[in-house]
Amino acid sequence: MPDITPRSSFADTRAWLRALPALTATAVAADALDPTPTPSPLFLRWLEDAIAAGVPEPQSAVLSTTEDDGGVDARVLILKDVDERGWWFSGSVDSPKGRQLAANPSAALTFYWAGVGRQVRVRGRAEPGEAGVSARDYVERSVTARAVAAASRQSEVLADPAEYDRAVAEMVARIEADPGTVAPAWQAWCLVPDSVEFWLADPGRRHQRLRYRRLGPSAGWSTDTLWP
């Protein structure tokens, strides 16, 4: 880690933030932005590059959704799969993101891998996966993760932590007694993209951007190079 001057040494927060190093990645493969016929193979190649470079938790992404009043919501989650249909993630239909996606399936995923200076933005429509896909996703989680997912009333006020502990313990016991137990509210979603943008950082700020846009349900993709 580089030595960072403490905030107290600066006149204000703005000066401190501007002094922090950014876009420090310099190793860029010559073919980093060579387009593939569809965006998912290029994304998987970038993900492999991030893993090889030791980027922590490269499968993490920010999911952005909208609330009923038009407000924007976002949270970090874990990518579960990528295929030609789209990008997969999961959660409870009773969670804020589940309710928001039910009301408005338009959503976006943002991946940022600082260690290699790359960002991917996926925008489109979140479609619920089939029951079997959701069940598999749930069963493949650890027992504790499954118990928490089933017991939690996500984002509601927790008045008594002991209540949470009891609820999780009860679900652990149920799952251990019946390993095939699946929480009824558990859902896998696929973000089916309308556009996917690949952003490649340059220390001198001459960034490169490649955008895929879907031409139609079965018409393939167009690609554009964008101004940085």
N, C-alpha and C positions, 0 to 999 in steps of 0.2 A: 504494500500500500504506500502511495506517495505521502510525504509529510504535508499535512494540511495546517495552515495557520489558523489558530482558534478564532472563533467569531468575535471574541472580545478585542481582538487586535484591529478590527476594522471600524470605520466611522459609523456604518449602519449595515443593516442586513443586506441591502442591495449590493453594496461593495463586496461584502463577503461572498455572496452567491456568484457574482461575476468573476471572482478570483478562483473559484473551484474549477479544476480541470474538467474538460469535456471533449468528446470525440477524440479520445486518445488512441483508439485502435488504428493501426497502420497497415496490417497485413491484409491485402485485398487480392483475391485470386483474379487472374486476367479474365476468366470466363464467368465471373460471379453473376453477371446480369444477362448471360446468354439465355434468351427465352426458350421455353419448352412449349409444346402445343397447347397444354393446359397448365394452369398455375400450380396445381398440387405437387407435381414432380419437382418444380423449382423450389417450392416451399420446403419440401422434405430434404432437398440437397442443402439448403441454408440451415435447416435444423441440425443436420448431420455436421455441418461445419461448426455450428455453435457448440455442439457436444464435444467435438474434437478439440476445440479451443478451450474447453473447461468452463464454459459459461454456466453459472449456477442455475439450476432449475430452468433449462431452456424451454421446457414444455409449458411454462406458465404464461398466461395471457390476461389482458384486461378485457372483460366483456362489458360492453356498453349497451344499455337499454333505455327505454323511455317510460316515464310514469304516466298515470291517467291524466294529470294536469299538464303534460308536455315537458315536465322537468326531466333532466337526464340523470341516469344512475349508472354507476360503474363499480366493478369489483374484480379482484384478481382470482383466477381459477386455474385449473389444470386441464390442458388439452387431453382428450381421451382417445382420439383416433383422427386420421385424415384419409379420405378416399376420394374417388372421382366425384362423389356426390357433394362432399364438403368437409367442414371441420366440426368435430364432435365434442360436446361437453355435456355435463350432467348436473342434476340437483333435484330439489323437491319442487313439485308443482305448487306447493303451499308457501314457498319462499317468496321474497320480493321479486326476484328475477323470474320465477315461475309465473307469478301473477302478471307481471309486466309483459312477458312474452305471450301470454294468453290473450292479453288485450291488444298488443301491437307486436307482431313477430319481427319487425325490422330491428336489426341488431348489428353490432360490429365487434370483431376481435382484433386486438392490437398486441403484437409481439415485439419486444425490443431486446436485442442482444448487444449490450454495450461493449462487451469484450471483442466483438468482431465488427462493431459499427453498423449494425443492420436492424431494420425495422420492417415489419410486414403488417399491412392493414387489410382486413377481410371484412367486407360489408355485404349484407344480404338479408335473407329471411331465415329465421330459426324455425325448423320444422320438427315436430315431435317424432322420435324414433319409434319403431315397432315395440310391442310389449316385450318380446324376446330380447331385443337389444338392450332395453332398459334393465331387464332382470339380470342379464349377464353382467352389465356394468356394476350393478349393485352387489351381486354375489362375489365378484372379483375383488371387492374392497376388503380391508382387514375387518375382523370382528368388531373391534372398537369403532372404526369408521362407520360401519354399518349401523351399529347401535346408536351412535351419536346422530346419524342422519335420520334414523327412524324416530328417535325420542325427542329431538330438538324442535321446539316451536320457533323456528328461525326468525330472528330480529324482533321478537316480542320481548317485553320487559321481563327480566328474571329477578323476581323479588327474593327468592331464597335459593342460594346455590345448592343446598342440600336436596332440594326438589330435583334439580338437574342430575345430581349424582344418583339419586334413586331411580330416576327414569332410565338413565343409561345402563345402570346395573341390571334392571329388569329386562331391558332389551338384549343385553349380553347373554343373560341366562336363556332367553327365548331362542336366540340365534344358535347358541351352543347346543341346545336341545334339538333344534331343527335347522341344520345348516342351509337348507334350501329356502329359508324365510326371505321374502322380498318385501320391502316397505311399499305399501300401495301407492304412496305419493311420489315414489322415485321415478325420474324421467331422464332419458337421454335425448338430447336435441342435436340436430345437425344444422349448422349454419351454412345454408346453400348460398354461395356467393353470387352477387351481381358484378362485383368488382374486387380485385385483389391488387394491392400496390406494394411493390418492393422498393425499399429506400436504402441506398448505400451511402454511408457517411464518408466525407473527405475532411481531413484535418484543416484544410484551407477553405472549407465551406463550399467547395464545388461538388455538392452532393449529386448523386445520380438517382433517378426515379424511373421505374418501369411499371406501367399500369396495364392490367388485363381487364377487359370489359366483356361481359357475356353478350353475344349477339342475339341469342334467342334460345328457347328450350332445347333445340337440337342443332343449332347453327354454329356452334363453336365459339371461339374467343377472338377478339381483336387485341392488339398490343399497341401501346403508345409510350414514347419517351416523353417525360414531362419536364418542364422547367423546375429547377430545384427551389 
